[in-house]
């Protein structure tokens, strides 16, 4: 009897779990994400990590007046996730909110993934934008609410979930325990 595997049309997208986005509010989600990624990869599932990198003169710096996440150690993925990066399908560096850079979109298309299970930081910005961009491309986004956070506040996280529900549908917001066994088999 073969080992159960993650559904091949699904990918776990871990958004911007970087040192520069870790605060007292967002720190607790790291363990949830780490456990999810470990289980996903143990079952043969594909994972993508994104890393947001701000750059001098960016729209974020120019219009938002935000100059953080321009260099290491702020841009580095948190140490707890580094063991899983080697087994990831890709790490996408991005200067925008979404996974859907040219490289990110190309990887999604090339692998034939139709269901994106999205987790990470910040719920109200990069997680939201990745989910909406997937939706607008005819893909099926699933936001894993208990594996998402905002580094600024719980209220921002909740606002992000509220807006995400309106954009992609309330049934697309689930918890990690609600990922169907047809997608991610229970650990043995």
ChimeraX attribute file (.defattr): number of C-alpha atoms within 10 A of each C-alpha:
attribute: neighborCount
match mode: 1-to-1
recipient: residues
	/A:1	3
	/A:2	4
	/A:3	8
	/A:4	17
	/A:5	18
	/A:6	21
	/A:7	19
	/A:8	15
	/A:9	15
	/A:10	22
	/A:11	25
	/A:12	23
	/A:13	27
	/A:14	26
	/A:15	27
	/A:16	30
	/A:17	30
	/A:18	24
	/A:19	17
	/A:20	20
	/A:21	25
	/A:22	22
	/A:23	14
	/A:24	9
	/A:25	15
	/A:26	22
	/A:27	17
	/A:28	14
	/A:29	19
	/A:30	22
	/A:31	13
	/A:32	16
	/A:33	22
	/A:34	18
	/A:35	13
	/A:36	19
	/A:37	22
	/A:38	15
	/A:39	17
	/A:40	22
	/A:41	18
	/A:42	14
	/A:43	20
	/A:44	16
	/A:45	23
	/A:46	22
	/A:47	22
	/A:48	22
	/A:49	23
	/A:50	23
	/A:51	22
	/A:52	26
	/A:53	21
	/A:54	20
	/A:55	15
	/A:56	11
	/A:57	11
	/A:58	16
	/A:59	14
	/A:60	16
	/A:61	14
	/A:62	11
	/A:63	9
	/A:64	9
	/A:65	11
	/A:66	12
	/A:67	14
	/A:68	16
	/A:69	19
	/A:70	14
	/A:71	12
	/A:72	12
	/A:73	12
	/A:74	17
	/A:75	21
	/A:76	19
	/A:77	22
	/A:78	17
	/A:79	11
	/A:80	12
	/A:81	20
	/A:82	12
	/A:83	11
	/A:84	14
	/A:85	15
	/A:86	10
	/A:87	16
	/A:88	17
	/A:89	16
	/A:90	17
	/A:91	18
	/A:92	19
	/A:93	17
	/A:94	19
	/A:95	16
	/A:96	17
	/A:97	20
	/A:98	22
	/A:99	30
	/A:100	20
	/A:101	15
	/A:102	9
	/A:103	14
	/A:104	18
	/A:105	14
	/A:106	12
	/A:107	17
	/A:108	21
	/A:109	10
	/A:110	8
	/A:111	14
	/A:112	13
	/A:113	17
	/A:114	18
	/A:115	21
	/A:116	23
	/A:117	22
	/A:118	24
	/A:119	32
	/A:120	29
	/A:121	26
	/A:122	26
	/A:123	30
	/A:124	21
	/A:125	16
	/A:126	23
	/A:127	29
	/A:128	26
	/A:129	21
	/A:130	23
	/A:131	27
	/A:132	18
	/A:133	17
	/A:134	23
	/A:135	18
	/A:136	13
	/A:137	11
	/A:138	10
	/A:139	16
	/A:140	19
	/A:141	25
	/A:142	25
	/A:143	30
	/A:144	24
	/A:145	20
	/A:146	16
	/A:147	25
	/A:148	30
	/A:149	32
	/A:150	27
	/A:151	19
	/A:152	15
	/A:153	15
	/A:154	14
	/A:155	12
	/A:156	17
	/A:157	22
	/A:158	17
	/A:159	15
	/A:160	23
	/A:161	23
	/A:162	16
	/A:163	15
	/A:164	23
	/A:165	16
	/A:166	9
	/A:167	16
	/A:168	21
	/A:169	14
	/A:170	15
	/A:171	9
	/A:172	18
	/A:173	21
	/A:174	16
	/A:175	14
	/A:176	19
	/A:177	12
	/A:178	10
	/A:179	15
	/A:180	11
	/A:181	14
	/A:182	11
	/A:183	19
	/A:184	23
	/A:185	17
	/A:186	16
	/A:187	10
	/A:188	6
